[in-house]
Amino acid sequence: MSRRSGADAPPDTFDDGGEADEGHELAADALDDGPEIDFDFEPGAVSAGTEVIRRFWSTLPGSPGVYRMFDAKGDVLYVGKAKNLKARVGSYARGQAHSNRIARMISQTAAMEFVTTATETEALLLEANLIKQLKPRFNVLMRDDKSFPYILVTADGPAPQIVKHRGARRRKGSYYGPFASVWAVNRTVNALQRAFLLRTCSDSYYENRSRPCLLFQIKRCSGPCTGEIALDDYAGLAKVANDFLAGKSNAVKDRMRQEMQEASEAMEFERAARFRDRIAALSAIQGTQGVNTQGVEQADVFALDEQAGQFCIEVFFFRNFQNWGNRAYFPKADRTMSPSEVLASFIGQFYDDKPAPKLVLASHEIEDAELLAAALSSRVEHRVELHRPQRGERRVLVDHAQRNAKEALGRRLADTASQGKLLTALGQAFGLEGSPRRIEVYDNSHISGTNAVGGMVVAGPTGFMKTHYRTFNIRSEELTPGDDYGMMREVLQRRFKRLVKEAPRTPKEAAVAAAEGGPADPVAPPPEGDPDAFPAWPDLVLIDGGKGQLDAAREALEAVGVTDVALVGVAKGRDRDAGRETFFVPGRAPFKLPPRDPTLYFVQRLRDEAHRFAIGTHRAKRKREMVRNPLDEIAGIGPTRKRALLHHFGTVKAIQRAALEDLARAPGVNAATARAVYDFFHAGN
């Protein structure tokens, strides 16, 4: 059940409901660099927010559920779960004994929405899902939620394939992981190829082979595509690979040793050598994983460290008694929160889109550990244990993860400090009023005007912000091929026209945005002193080019009414040598920075990253164009029918020359599809 009430709900007499404040549910999106008590809101605002909460408190049930708090603009402030909604929401309306963080949240509350659930476990799962979707300001947020890679042994064809996999698990087969990095997956897949001779080629490549490929020649594949191995024998190899990845590694290696010994005694030394090499490949997988375990077969280890009001959570993955890597996270959380609160909220969100292992180890005591373990168990087919070890090998693993978390956070703080000094120096060099918090760098890439793209990279106080990178396919048909100035104008006009529409800063920009369907009110700037509130508007725009590119950029911004963004052109030095760059700033004579100035190196890094990003995007687009198939442009022709046509006719040219009757006789092609293909190739006749 879901319902929403606003400030116009009927008032009622308030009763706090008797439930204690569940502090672990409350978190904050932004770190606060100021003192812990910093009343950045009017006392009357807290009373107004409390009154809003009181007005619909009386109609709430005493059942488990999830609640959401909204501000006046309709943005979600906070998502929380409750064992008793009536009592939990009542705790906010007491009007006293609130921390500064909670008081800020209450002061901004203009409406609430509720979803009741059957159990508190369901409420916990829904809360984690909504936090990841809505990213409320006052919740703990995972800042890097990139999916982890897995190893997939397929089961949807006669010859199973072993591949790296990311994303949704729609394909039939067995999934093993997660691995912390793609490098770890690639290394393991390569070793498994040598050990079990499973194919890694795509299904279309496999189905069209007429002779074994190079991988068969170098003993990395058993060649099922051309019958070099019987499918039953190949299925046996796939089963052994699944056994090894599922944790039966010792049994698999013992079986191989026995077969190697039998081959040796039978004087089949080449066969024995093949088993020897496969055993060596398996040993390489187990021996180069870093810190392995003796008594922990499957576990995830979470360790948290806190320094200077910031948090780092290091996650280690152990599967099949092996260390499959680790990853550091830096969640957004208020500095007033305890480590246990941050860790509990993080673990709930972490497993929102991935299965939990049988054992989860934490560096801090989790208050609702049993509830969280029950929630994780409900999503998998096994029981999940969650606890903080006190001794033994499990404690050693947690201590090792915590040392890594401490070192990772220390490095991040040092890098952030260095980045801050560079931003300050950059602002001084280009005459800005202060340190830029958001820098955007633009570059174009093309070959004689073909496959032209524009790239935008973004940097801030914590380094490159890759989630903010953007690419622009050059669309204008009026541009002369190779017109770099025209490309830059198009890229910047599109970028800032959209920015004015989505994040207007002034009443004039808001009026323009409203006329084009955007927000009617100016977007408030981020709170001062909030290092995590990354601005939408750049303080500095760097253009890869000289005066001509800079003039084109200024014209583009003026065309959309933007005149207060700092523009700098970075022209390459003589012979395109780094270190001789000339800088063009409107209203100033061209100038250079000292050859060994750290600010110059910083600008070079920014310019090179934009160049790398634009070139990579251009190459990817060019590659797609090179392998483009005319059949892809025909409506109603999917991969299956395209494959059927190519199998029947051999080439696209043969399909183009085929008569309508011949097309209709192709397997899997009906009369309508045949007519569509024929008309596509003969439309000009």
N, C-alpha and C positions, 0 to 999 in steps of 0.2 A: 504494500500500500504506500502511495506517495501523495503528499500534499504540501502546499506552500502557503504561508501566511505572511502578510506584510504589516506595516505600521498601522493599517486601518483595522486590524483585527480587534474584536471587543475586549476591553480591559477586564481584568478579574483580580480578586484578592490574591496576594502572593503567599505561598507557603513553600519553604525551601525543599520539602520532600524528604529530608533526612539523610540523603546520600552524601558521603564525603566527596570532596573534589578529587577527581581522578587526574592527577597531575601528569601521568604518563601519556595521556591522550593529547595534551596540548603541546604544540611545538611552534616554531616560528620559521618563516621563510628567510628572513634577512638577519644577518649578523649586525650587531649594534656596536659601533666603535666608541660610543660615548659611555658615560657611567651607567650603572645598572638602573638607577632611578632617573629617568629623563622624561619629564612630563611634557611631551610634544603634542598634547591634545588638551582641549578645554574641559574642565571638570564637568560642565554642563553636558558635554557630549557623552560622557559615561552614563549620566542619568538618563539621557534620551535613549541610548542603546539599551540600558537596563529596562526601561519602560517598554520598548519594542519587544523584548524577550518575555516580559511579564504578560503581555497582552494575549499571547496564544499558549502560554504555559498550561493554563487550566484545561485545555482541550487535549493535551497529550496523553497517550496511554502509558501504562507502567510496564510496557513490554520492551524487549531488546530492539535496537534499530540504529540507524545512522542519521545524523543531522548535519545540515550545511548552513553556514552563516554567509549572508550576502551584504555587500555594501550598497550605497545608493545607486551606483551605476549598473548593478546586477552582477558584478564580479564576485566570485566565490572567495571568501576570506579564510574559511576554515572548514575542514571535514573531520568529524569525530564520530566515534561509536559509543554506545552506551548499553549497559545491561538493563537499565531502567531509564527510558527516555525522559519521563516526567521528572524524576529526581535529578538526572544529569543536567538537564536544561535549567532546572530550578537553581542549581548551584551557581549559575552565571548571574542570576538576578538578585543575589543577596545585597549587592551594592557596596560590599566592603571585603577586606582581606584578600583582594586580588593583587597579583603581581602587576608590574607596569606593563608587561607584555600582554597579559590577558585584558587589562583595562583598555589598552589601545584597541584590541580586537573588538571588545564590547562597544567602545565609542563609535566604531565604524559600522556596526551592525544595523542594517535597515530592514532586513527580512530574513526568514529562515525557511528551510525545507526539510522534510522528514521522510524517511523510508523505514517502515517497521519490518523486522525479520523474525523468523521462527526461533532462532537461537542467537546467543551472543557470538558463537563461532561464525555464523553467517554474517553477522554485523561486522566482525573483524575483517573478513575477506572482502566484503563490499567496501569498507573504509579504505583498504589498501588500493583497491581498484580505482576508486574515485579520486584518491590523492594523485595517483599516477596520471589519470586523465585530465583532471582539472588544475593541478599544480597550484593549490591555494597558497596564499602568502604566509599564513600562520601555521603551516605544517612543515615537518621535516621532509625535504625533497631530495631525491636522488638526482644528482646533476649529470651523471654519465650513465645512461641506461641503455647503452648499445648492447645488442643481443650477443650472446656468446656463441662461438662456433662449436659444432658437434661433429662426430663421425657417424655416418649413416651407412649401414649395410642394407641395401635394398632387398625387397622381397616381392616385387611386382613384375618380375620377368623370369625367364628360364635361367639366365646367368646373372646372379646377384652382382651388384656394383658397389664398390667402396668409394665414398666421396665425402668431401667436406660439406657441411650443411649449416645454414643459418635460417632463422625465421620460423614460421609456422610448420608444424609437423604433419603435413597433409599426405606425404608420400608413404606408402606402405613399406615397413622395414624396421630395423632395430637401430635405435639412436643411443650413442654413447658420449658422455660428456657431463658437464661442460668443460671445455678447455679455456684457459685464460687468454690465449692469443692464437691467431691464425698460424703463426710460426710453429707453435707446439702441435697443432693439428697436422700441418703439412709434414713435419718431421715424423710424426707417428704414422701417417698414411704411407709415407715412403717406406718406412721400415716394415709395415704390414704387407705392402706389395712384395717385398723381397721374401717375407716369411710365408705368405699364403698364396701368392701369385694371383690375386684377384684383380679384375679389370677396373680401371678408373675412367674409361672412355664413356662418352655419352651414348644413349640408346641409338640415335640416328647413325653415329659413326660405327657402332657395333653391328648394326643391321646391314650396312652397306659394304662391309669388308669382303674382299675376295682372296686376300692372302694375309698372313700375320703381320702385325705392325712391328716397329722397332722394339717396343717394350717386350715382346715375346723373344726377340733375338737376344736381349740383354738379361733375360731371365727375371723380368719384373711382372710378367703376366703369363698365364698358362694357355692363352690362345683359344678360348671357347668360341670366338666369333667364326673361326674357320674349321672347327672340329678337331683342333690339335689335342683336345682333351674331351672326353665324354662328359655330357651335361651332368650325369649322376656323380661322376668323380669330382666335377667342379663344385657341385652342391655340397659334397663332403668337405672341400676346402673352405667353403663359406661357413659351414657349421663349425669347423674348428676355429675360424677367425672370430665367430660370434662367442664361442666358449672362452677364448682368450680375453676378449674385451669385457665379457660378463664377469670375470674374476677367477676363472679356472686356469690361470696362467701356468701354475706348476704342473697340473695334469697334462696340459697341452705339451709343455716342454719335455716331460717324462715320456710321453708317447713318441715324440720325435726322436728322442735319444734312443729309445728301443728300436725304432725303425732304422735309424742310422747304424746301430750295432748289427741288426739283422742283415742289412745291405752289405756291410763290411765283411761279415762272416761268409756271405754268399759271393764274395769277390766282385760285387757290383760297386766299385769304388766311385764312379761318377755319381751314382744315385746317393751313395753315402755322403759325398761332398756337398750335394745339394741340400741334404738335411742338415749338415754341419753349418752351411751358410744361413739357413733359415733359423736355426737355433741361435746363431750369433746375432741375427737381426732382432729376434725377440729379446735377447739379453740387452741389446742396445736400447730398446724401448724402456726396459725396467731400470737400467743402470745409469741413464743420463737425465733422470727426471728431477734431480736436485735432492731435496730432503724427502726420503721415502719413509714409510711406516712399516712396523712389524705386526702390530695388533689392530690397526684401524683400517678396515677394508674400504669403507665408503663414508666420507664425511665432508662437510663444509665447515671451515673455521672462520669465525668473525672476531676480529680484534679491533678495539677502538682506542685512539689516543687523542688527547685534547691539549692544545697549546694556544695561548693568546686568543682564547675565545673561539677557536676554529677546531673542527673535528676531522679526523681521517679514520676511515674504516678499511682495514685490509682484509680481503677475502681469499682464503686458500682453498683449493679443490683437491680432494684426495679420492681417487677411484682405483679399485683393483690393487690396493696397497701401494699406489704410486701417486706422486705429486704431479697433478696436471696443470700446475701454474697458479698464479695469484694476480689479483688486480686491486688497486687502491681506489677508494671513492672518497670524495670530499663533499658530504651532504650539506645542504643549507639547513641551519638550525640556530635557534636563539642561544646566545652564550649562557643564559640563565638556566638552561635545561641540564639535567644530570646526564652523565654518559649512558646510564641504563635506559633512560627514556629515549634518547636518540637511537641507541642500538635496537631497542624493541621495535620502534617505528620503521627503522631501516630494513630489518629482517622481514617484516610483514610485506613491505613493498617489493623487496628483492625477489621473493618467490611468487609474485603476482602472475608472472607469465612463464614460469619455469618450474619443473618438479623439484621438490626437496629430496635430499638423500635420506638414508635411514638415521643419520646422526648429524646434528648441528651443534657445534661447540661455540660458546661465546665467552668473551673475556670479562664480561660483567654480568651480574645477576639480573635476570629478567623477571620483573614483578609478576607478570601474567604468563609465565613460561608454559604452564600446562594448557592454558587456553590457546596460545599461539601454536603449540605443538599439535593440538587437536585440529586447529584450522589447517595447518600444513598437511596433516595426515588425511584430511577429507579430500584432498586433491590428488592423492597418489594411492597406489594399491598396497602400500605398506605403512607400518607405524613409524612415525618420526619422533625421535628423542631430541629434546632441546635442554641443554644444561651447561653449567659452568664447571669444568673439571677443577679439582683441587690438587691432584697428585698424579703421578704416573706419566705414561707416554702422551696421553691426551693433554695434560697440562703443559708438557714440553712443546707440543704443537701450538697451543694457544700463546705461550710465551714467545715462541719464534715469530708468530704472526704479529704480536704486539710490538716487538722490536722493529719489524718492517714498517708497521704503521707509524711509529714514532719517527723513523728515519724519513719516510715519505713525506710526512707533514713538515718536518724540519726543512727538507729540500724545497717544498712548496712555499713555505714562508720566506726562505732566503731568495727564491726566484721572484716572488711577489715584491719583495723589498727592492731588488735590483731593477725589476720592471718599473717600479714607481719612480726610481731615480732617473731612468731613461726617459720616461714620459715627461717628467719635469724638465729635463734638459731639452727635450724635443719642443715643448711648448715655448721655452725661452728662445730657442734658435729661430723659430718661425713667428715670434711675436704674438703668441697667444696670451690671453689673460690668465690662464692657469694651465694645469696639466690636463691634456686630453684624456677623457675616459673612454672614448670610442673613436678609433681611427679606421677609416675605410680606404682601401687601396684598389685602384682600377687599372685593368690592362686588357688589351684586345689581342686576339690571335686568329690568323687565317693564312691561307696560301693563295695569293693572287685574288683575294676576295672570296674564295670558295670556303664553305663550311665555317663561316665567320662566327665567332663567339666573343662575348665580353665576360670578364671575370671580376668579381668583387671579393676581396678577403677582408676580414675584420680582426682588429687587435684591440686589447683592452688591458686593464691592470693585471690580469692573470695570464697574459700571453695571447696567442692566436685563438680566436673564438670560432672554431670550425663549424659549429652548428648555425652560425650566422652567415656563412659563405653563400654566395649566390652566383648563378650563371645566367647569361642573357644570350639567347639565339638572335642574331641580327635579322630583323624581319623586313626592314624597309626595302622595297623594290626600286626606289628612286636613287639609291646610293650607287655611285660609280664603284665597280669592284676595286678593292684596295684602298678606299677612302677612309683612312684611320680617323680623321677628324669627324666625319659624319657618323662613324660607328660610335665614337666616344659620346657625341651629342645624343644619339639614340639611347645608349645605355644609361646615361645620367638622367635624361628626361624621364625614362620609364621608372628608374629607381626612385627619384625624388617626387614624381607625380603620385606614385603609390604611397610614399611616405607621408606626403601632405594629406592624402585621403585617409590613411589608417591611423596616423598619430599626429593630428594637428596640434600646434603649439600656441597659436594666437587666435583671437576671434576671426581675423581675416581668413586664416587657413581653415578654421572650422567651418566658415561659411562656404568656402570652396568645396570642402569635404562633404558637407551636407547636400550641396547641389549635385554631387556625383554619387550619392548613396552612402557616404561615410558617416562617422559620428558627428553630431551637431555641436558638441561641446569640445573645447580644447582639452587635450590630454594633459593631466597634471604631470609636472616633471618628477623624476624619482626623488625620494627623500634625500636631503643632504646628509652626507656622512654614511650612507648605506653602501658598502662596497659591493654588495651582491645585486643591487638594482641596476642592471646594465641598461644604459639609455638606448632608445630606439634611434635617436638622431646622432649623427657623427659630430664631433668637435673639430675634426680635421679630415680632409679628403686629399689623398695623395694620388697624383696622376702620373702614370709612367709615360713621360714625354716632355717636350720643351714648351716654348712659348705658344706654338700653334695649338698643341693639345690643351694647354691651360686655357687659352681663349675659347676654344670649343666647349670646354667644361663650364666656363663661366656663362657663356651664352645659354647652355642647356639649363643651368640652374635658374638664370634670370627668366627664362621662358615659363617656368612653373612658379615664379614668384619667390624663390629662395635666394636671399642676398646676404645672409648672415652666417654662412658656413665657410670656414677657412679653407682655401684651396692652395695647393702647392704642386708645382710641376717638377718632376725629377728627371732631368735630362742626362743621358749617359755621357761619360767623358769621351775624350778623343780615343779612337780605336775601340770604343765601347769598354774601356778599362774601368773596373771598379775602383773607387777611391778618387776619381776625378769628376764626380757628378756635379752638375750645376743646378742650382735651385731657383725656381721662378715663383715669386710671390707677388700677387697684385699690389701695385703701389710701391714696390721696392725694386731696386736694381738687382739683376741676377747676381748671385753670390755662391761661394763654395764654403764648405766646412773644412777645418784642418784635416790633413790626411789620416791621422791616427785618432781622431775624435770618436769616442764611443757612440755619440749620437749619429755620426755618419754610418758606422757599422749597423746601428739599429735600423736606419732608413734603408740600407742595402738589404737587410733581412726582410723587411716589409715588402720592398720592391721585388725581390727574388721570389718570395712566396706568392705574390700576385702573378708573376710571370709563370711560375711552375703550375699554378692552378689553371690559368688561362690556356697554357699549352696542353696540359693534360686533358682538359675539357674538349679542346679542338681535336686532339688526336682520337679521343673516344668517338666524337661525332663523325670524323672522317672514316674511322674503321667501320662504324655502322653503315655508312653510305656505301662503302666498298663491298660489303657482304649483303647488301640489300637485294631481295628477290622480288621481281615484278609481281609474283603471285601474292605477296604480302599486301598489295594495294587493292586487291579484289575483295569486295565486301562478301562475307559469307564463306571465305576460304580460310579455314583454320589450319593448325599444324597437321591434323590427321589427314584431311583431304589434300593438302599440299604434298604430304609424303606419299599418298596414294598416287597422285598424278606423276610425281617424279619417278616413283618406282615403275610405273607403267610405261612412261614415254622416255625416261632417261635424262632429258635435259629440258630447260625452259624453252629453248628454240624449237624443239620437237613439239612441245605443247602448243607453241604459237602457230606452227604450221599445220596442226592437226585439224581435221574436219569436225563439224559438230557431232556427227554420228560416232566418230572415233572417240571423242571426249566422253560421250555418254556411255560407251562400253567399258571405260576404265573402272576397275573395282572401287566401290565406295563412292562413286560419283553419280548423282541423280541427274535427271533432265534439267532441273533448274540451275544446278551448279554448272553443268556443261554449257548451258546457254550463257551464264554470267561470264565464264572464262572465254568463250568464243567471242562474245560481244566486246570484251575488254581489249582483246588483241586485234579485232577487226573493226573497231569503231570508226576508223578513218577511211574505210573502203566505201 
